[in-house]
């Protein structure tokens, strides 16, 4: 039931043909000397298609219904690109383009030719889609091919409004971007823990971290003036706070569950550093390192009165002092194997014992010398 009639020139080259098939379809083709050609094919229901080929690798076929309405087309080019179009009864249509390098985009249009949406894939494994709204706003989704996906909404000016994202590790989150440059967002981990952040658009930002039950774990913040800091919140209610003034001075302070200061550590831009420990009865101790190898630790009572101290210096000397409530004090200092002790009765009387190693005295033994100074400053 299939019949084809073909015409040839004197050299046997095809000129044209026409054909019919048992299913009721029929058509014809024209073959040109330059290798180009064209033809039509009509189906039993009256729908039909036409094609053209320029003989250089560029070809196109268009499909129509029985009334002559265009239904779709497909095309290829010599450069390896190809594509197709689908035309709907309401005037809307879709277009697919493949660049021949593994990158493909399908775009949908309304009857007025306005872009409605697209879907795309790239040779690098990424893919995505976009939706375009009548007011000019749009949204775009990007999948990086490794399980990370982000959908972003834009206004008509191309400014980000918000986004939502998921990652291959099971985390997900969202962000909101405001016209004044401020923003906020949340990020949730696979285990249910999460964080939230705010940014005022003027250099002030803060991020707070929570566990899966919503308990605050910590935060970090920066300010436009260059200061920054962080906090750590423990399950027992205690917490720690670090503040950096942006000038190289930093302090970390620890608090108990009642908000009472327990201790701190600090460093300064001049190279000094130190720490303090605070006791429940109000007494405390402080250690200062001058950055040059001299370190002093001092203990205080709850009223801030010195109780005692101990110190070391870069030259290897060291010592300690005790301060009494009645104003008296005592202490010792050690250096180069010798040492000095003193006692101050708080009434202007000071006794100093100087124990020195003298290699020319008693065969290199220890020599002791006592000096006493009274209120008048006399040596005794």
C-alpha positions, 0 to 999 in steps of 0.5 A: 500500500506504500507507493513512491514516484521519483524523478531523476535528471539525465545523470541519475540525480534525484529531482523530486518525489511524491509518495503515499502510504497505506495509513493514508498519509502522503507527501512530496520532496524536492532535491536541488543540485546544491544539496538543499531540499524541501518537502511536505508530509500530510497525515490521514487526519489532515495535519501536516509538516514541511521541512527545508534543508540547505545542504550545509547541515542547517535544517528545520521541520514545522508541524501544523494541524489540519487547519494550518495552525502551527503546532511546533517545529524542530531544527538543527544547525551546522554548528551543532546547536539544535532546538524545538518549539511547541505552539499552543492553541491559546497563543502561548508557546515554548522553545528549547535550545541546545548549544551542542555542548551539553547546555540546554534551555527550555523557555515558556512564553505567553501569547504576547511573547512575554517570558513566563518561565524556563528550565535549564541544564548545563554540561557541568551538571548544574541545573535550574529554573526561573519563573517570571511574573507580570510585574517584572519580579521573578524567582530563580532556582539553581541546583549545583548538581551535588545536592545543593539547591537555592531558590531566590526571589527578585523584584523587577529591578533585579534586587534580591528579596529572599531565598530558600536553600537546601544542602546535600548534608541535610541542612536548609535555611532562608534569608530575607533581604530588605531595600535598606540593605538590612537582612535576616535569616535562619539556618537549620542543620540536619540534627535540628540545631539552628542559627538565626542572624540579623544585619542592619545594613550599617555594619552591625550584625549578630548570629545566634545559635540554638540546639534542636530544643531551642536552647541558646548555645552561643552568639557572635556579633560585629558592630560598625565601630569595629568592635566584635564579640561572642557568647557561649551558653552552657547547659547549667546556665553558666555562660562566657562572653568575649568582647574585642574593641577593634583596637587589639584589646580583648576580654573573655569573661565567665559567669555562673548561672546566676550571672555572677562573674566567675573569672576573666582573661584579657589581652591588650594591644600594648602586649600586656595580658592577665586574668581574674578569678572571682570567689562566691564570698566576693574575694578575688585574685588578679594576674597581670603579665606586662608582656616583658616577662614580669608577672604578678598575681594579687589576692584581694578580699571582698572589699578590694583590700590586698591580701597577698601577692606573688611575682616573677620578673624577666630577670629571674627574680621572684617574691611574695608579699602579705598584707594584713588588715592592721596595715602591717605587711611582710614579704620576700624577694629572691634573686641570683641565689640571694634573698631579702625578707622584710616586715612592716608593722604598719606604724612606720617601722620596717625590718629588712633581712638581707641574705646574700651569697658572698664568695669572698666571705667565709669561703663563699657561704651565706652572709646575713645582714639585718637593717631596721628603720624606725619612724625617724628613718634611723638605721639600727 
